[in-house]
Amino acid sequence: MVVFLINYCHTERSRGAFFMLHNNELNHFKFTPSVWIIPTLMLLLNWFVFYVDKSFHLNLDLHGIYPRTLSGIQGILFSPFLHGDLNHIASNTLPLFILTTALIYFYRDVSLKVLVYGILLSGFITWMIGRESYHIGASSLIYVLVSFIFFKGLKTQYYRLMALSFAVVLLYGGMIWYVFPQPEIVGESSISWEGHLAGLLSGFVFSMRFKTPDYVKDIQYDWEKPDFNPQEDAFMKRFDENGNFVNPPKPEELEVVEEEVLVQPVRYVYEFKEHPKE
């Protein structure tokens, strides 16, 4: 009997927690057209700029980030949309689309801040610490997204967002090696490890600074806590020494008992009256 009641309470608790979590997820995780429209527009803009640059030989690479120069500041805004060759833009296309989609779907409230401020902060850090060369490409923004999604998921301690963090590690964990300078990195054709490092640091800062909604945690009853004492619990006191559940008296029974106590005994007095004679 005790096992049945405990299992029943646990089942009802699980059901309640499930519906609360489900309703909470419906409020925070919604698939709207913006989830795919914004990443698609970003990719179209990147490819359009690349096509125009290569078709008309505009040499837009000169508008990238050139560290510690006044003219190189403009690259903070332009560099994420500039790419050196076809292989460069192709390697950034899929990660940028996937990570931006995940950001908007799971972190809708702060997604715009992460994208805009990520471009600005990572670009500024690159401008500060970068080598004297033109730094271009969307890889800095990709590192911002990877870093933010990973660290924010761990910080929330919410199972869906933590699963997303580990998925990012599995897919893009190897990118961590490109945030360090390597001996083979020389000249203008090298990888901008400074931009990658700047993106990684920016994403981490945003994960600490930007607040996300408080997600519903699983319900924990008193009898599930480590300090639970069954002898002091009102429910457990209903069981006798043999483990049998003792039903409490019904409210109407209590009222009847109270009425019986309050009712005074009735005293009957008999008087004899002689019948008058006719």
Buried (B, 14 or more C-beta within 10 A) or exposed (E): EEEEEEEEBEEEBEEEBEEBBEEBBEEBEEEEEBBBEBBEEBBEEBBEBBEEBBEEEEEBBBBBBBBEEEEBBBBBEBBBBBBBEEEBBEBBBEBBBBBBBBBBBBBBEBBEEBBEBBBEBBBBBBBEBBBEBBBBBBBBBBBBBBBBBBBBBBBBEBEBBBEBBEBBBEEBEEBBEBBEEEEEBEEEEEBBBBBBBBBBBBBBBBBEEBEBBEBBEEEEEEBEEEEEEEEEEEEEEEBEEEEEEEEEEEEEEEEEEEEEEEEEEEEEEEEEEEEEEE
